[in-house]
Amino acid sequence: MSALVVYTAMGLVAVLAACFVHGQVNTSMARAKFVVLTLMTLGSLALGYVAIWPLAKQYPTFSLAPILGFGLAMWAATGAYSTIVVLCKRDRAPSA
């Protein structure tokens, strides 16, 4: 299976999981905001972990590529989800 398919499925599962978690917790935050913040947090944690290794001038014995791919996939899923939410709301600017 190609990496693009795997990362796309991973992003979709992360969005669905964040929607499910939003329904289980007692929060007044809007679902779209909760999902976006969750995905950005997951992506940022993964990208931060990858960035720490070269900044510390240390190199692991394992590949950081899957972790980097996960972080980028979460950020891409955030962008896709945000775009879909904005387009589905059909907000229109007030006419002048």
Legacy VTK file of the C-alpha trace (Angstrom):
# vtk DataFile Version 3.0
C-alpha trace
ASCII
DATASET POLYDATA
POINTS 96 float
0.000 0.000 0.000
1.359 3.411 -0.853
2.293 5.886 1.836
-0.203 8.428 0.493
-3.082 6.020 1.063
-1.841 5.157 4.550
-1.417 8.791 5.618
-4.783 9.752 4.124
-6.490 6.938 6.032
-4.615 7.953 9.174
-5.869 11.538 8.827
-9.440 10.365 8.289
-9.284 8.087 11.335
-7.836 10.931 13.419
-10.698 13.238 12.396
-13.291 10.585 13.220
-11.615 9.829 16.554
-11.513 13.524 17.476
-15.226 13.851 16.603
-15.992 10.815 18.778
-13.946 12.183 21.691
-15.721 15.541 21.404
-19.021 13.749 21.850
-17.753 11.937 24.960
-16.277 14.894 26.850
-18.295 17.665 28.424
-17.039 20.786 26.673
-18.693 23.931 25.403
-16.147 24.229 22.569
-17.482 23.861 19.036
-16.737 20.490 17.414
-14.840 22.015 14.483
-12.542 23.975 16.795
-11.971 20.923 18.998
-11.047 18.739 16.014
-8.709 21.346 14.518
-6.917 21.947 17.811
-6.585 18.209 18.459
-5.124 17.497 15.022
-2.745 20.452 15.174
-1.570 19.377 18.621
-0.886 15.810 17.466
0.941 17.050 14.371
2.958 19.609 16.293
4.028 17.056 18.904
5.245 14.678 16.199
7.072 17.409 14.272
8.597 18.749 17.485
9.878 15.295 18.372
11.516 14.976 14.967
13.010 18.477 15.226
14.575 17.850 18.631
16.958 15.179 17.307
18.958 17.351 14.888
18.797 20.339 17.226
20.432 18.209 19.928
23.005 17.031 17.355
22.042 13.439 17.957
20.813 10.936 15.445
18.667 7.944 16.385
19.311 4.414 15.223
15.768 4.281 13.834
14.148 6.242 11.015
12.294 9.420 11.865
10.470 9.370 8.506
7.268 7.684 9.776
6.981 10.150 12.646
7.601 13.060 10.291
4.997 11.650 7.912
2.481 11.346 10.753
3.032 14.970 11.791
2.657 16.232 8.248
-0.421 14.052 7.743
-2.063 15.560 10.825
-1.351 19.077 9.575
-2.696 18.187 6.129
-5.807 16.651 7.708
-6.251 19.851 9.711
-6.136 21.932 6.549
-8.515 19.634 4.693
-10.977 19.468 7.593
-10.907 23.244 8.069
-11.515 23.826 4.370
-14.425 21.385 4.287
-16.017 22.927 7.384
-15.753 26.448 5.966
-17.153 25.409 2.591
-20.023 23.449 4.157
-21.110 26.358 6.340
-21.709 28.458 3.216
-20.871 31.643 5.047
-21.242 34.566 2.759
-19.698 37.958 3.188
-22.216 40.744 3.624
-22.782 42.659 0.402
-21.736 46.277 0.437
LINES 1 97
96 0 1 2 3 4 5 6 7 8 9 10 11 12 13 14 15 16 17 18 19 20 21 22 23 24 25 26 27 28 29 30 31 32 33 34 35 36 37 38 39 40 41 42 43 44 45 46 47 48 49 50 51 52 53 54 55 56 57 58 59 60 61 62 63 64 65 66 67 68 69 70 71 72 73 74 75 76 77 78 79 80 81 82 83 84 85 86 87 88 89 90 91 92 93 94 95
